[in-house]
Amino acid sequence: ESDTSSSMAKSRQGGAGGAGAIGQASSSMKCSGCGGVLKSEMVAGDKTKVTYREHMGGKYCENCYTRDIAPRCIRCHLAITGTVTTAMQKQWHPECLRCALCNA
C-alpha cells in the first residue's frame, strides 16, 4: 500500500507555509541554520526574489534544509526534496520503493 503525497516543496503564495514550503521575502533575510544571507535573484524589472525553505517558523537555505531538515529515504538514506512516497509508515523516494518479492 503506497500513498504518494505532493512535493515537499510547496509554493507559499496564497497559503500557509508548512514543512518544506518555499517562500519569498526581502533580500536581507538570513538562514536560520547557517546564518548566511538567503539567495536572491532579480525578477521582472527591479524586483528581487529570495527563495528559502520554511520549517517550524525558521527560514533555511536549500543546503541547510537538505542537510538538516528534509526527510530521509528509508532505503538510500538520502534527503527527499521532491515527491515523498509513504508506505508501511516509512518515507521513500518513489524510485527507491520496490516490491520485496520481485524487485519491481
C-alpha positions as CSV (number, residue, x, y, z in Angstrom):
1,E,0.0,0.0,0.0
2,S,1.5,3.3,-1.1
3,D,0.4,6.8,-0.6
4,T,2.2,9.3,-2.8
5,S,2.0,12.9,-1.5
6,S,2.8,16.1,-3.3
7,S,6.3,17.5,-3.3
8,M,7.7,18.7,0.0
9,A,8.4,22.0,-1.8
10,K,5.1,23.9,-2.0
11,S,4.5,27.4,-3.2
12,R,3.8,29.8,-0.3
13,Q,1.7,32.1,-2.5
14,G,-1.9,32.1,-1.4
15,G,-1.4,29.7,1.5
16,A,0.3,29.0,4.8
17,G,3.9,27.6,4.6
18,G,4.3,24.2,6.2
19,A,7.3,21.9,6.5
20,G,9.4,22.3,3.4
21,A,7.4,25.2,2.0
22,I,9.3,27.5,-0.4
23,G,8.9,31.2,0.4
24,Q,9.9,34.5,-1.0
25,A,10.8,37.5,1.1
26,S,13.1,40.5,1.4
27,S,16.7,40.2,0.2
28,S,18.2,40.8,3.7
29,M,16.9,37.7,5.3
30,K,19.3,35.2,6.9
31,C,19.2,31.4,7.0
32,S,18.1,30.1,10.4
33,G,20.7,27.3,10.1
34,C,23.9,28.8,8.9
35,G,23.2,32.5,9.3
36,G,24.1,33.2,5.7
37,V,22.1,35.7,3.7
38,L,19.4,33.8,1.7
39,K,20.0,33.6,-2.0
40,S,18.3,36.4,-4.0
41,E,17.7,36.9,-7.7
42,M,16.4,39.7,-9.8
43,V,13.0,39.2,-11.4
44,A,10.8,41.3,-13.6
45,G,12.4,44.7,-13.6
46,D,13.8,45.9,-10.3
47,K,12.1,43.3,-8.0
48,T,14.2,40.9,-6.0
49,K,13.1,37.4,-5.0
50,V,14.6,35.5,-2.2
51,T,14.0,31.7,-2.1
52,Y,14.1,29.7,1.1
53,R,12.6,26.6,2.7
54,E,10.4,27.2,5.8
55,H,10.3,24.7,8.7
56,M,8.7,25.3,12.1
57,G,8.9,29.1,11.7
58,G,12.6,29.1,10.6
59,K,13.8,30.1,7.1
60,Y,16.5,27.9,5.7
61,C,18.8,28.0,2.6
62,E,18.5,25.0,0.3
63,N,21.8,23.5,1.6
64,C,20.8,23.6,5.3
65,Y,17.3,22.4,4.6
66,T,18.6,19.4,2.6
67,R,21.3,18.6,5.1
68,D,19.4,19.1,8.4
69,I,15.7,19.0,7.9
70,A,14.5,17.2,4.8
71,P,13.0,13.7,5.4
72,R,15.4,10.8,4.6
73,C,14.5,7.9,2.4
74,I,14.4,4.7,4.4
75,R,16.2,2.8,1.6
76,C,19.0,5.0,0.4
77,H,19.1,7.4,3.4
78,L,19.4,10.5,1.2
79,A,17.3,13.6,1.6
80,I,13.9,13.7,-0.1
81,T,13.4,17.1,-1.6
82,G,10.9,16.2,-4.2
83,T,7.9,13.8,-4.1
84,V,7.6,11.7,-1.0
85,T,6.1,8.2,-1.2
86,T,4.8,6.9,2.2
87,A,4.4,3.1,2.6
88,M,4.5,1.0,5.7
89,Q,4.7,4.1,7.8
90,K,8.1,5.0,6.2
91,Q,9.1,7.7,3.7
92,W,10.8,6.8,0.4
93,H,11.9,8.3,-2.9
94,P,9.4,6.9,-5.4
95,E,12.2,5.2,-7.3
96,C,13.5,3.5,-4.1
97,L,10.3,1.8,-3.1
98,R,10.4,-1.7,-4.6
99,C,8.5,-5.0,-4.1
100,A,10.3,-7.3,-1.7
101,L,9.4,-10.3,-3.8
102,C,10.0,-9.3,-7.4
103,N,12.0,-6.1,-7.0
104,A,9.5,-4.3,-9.3
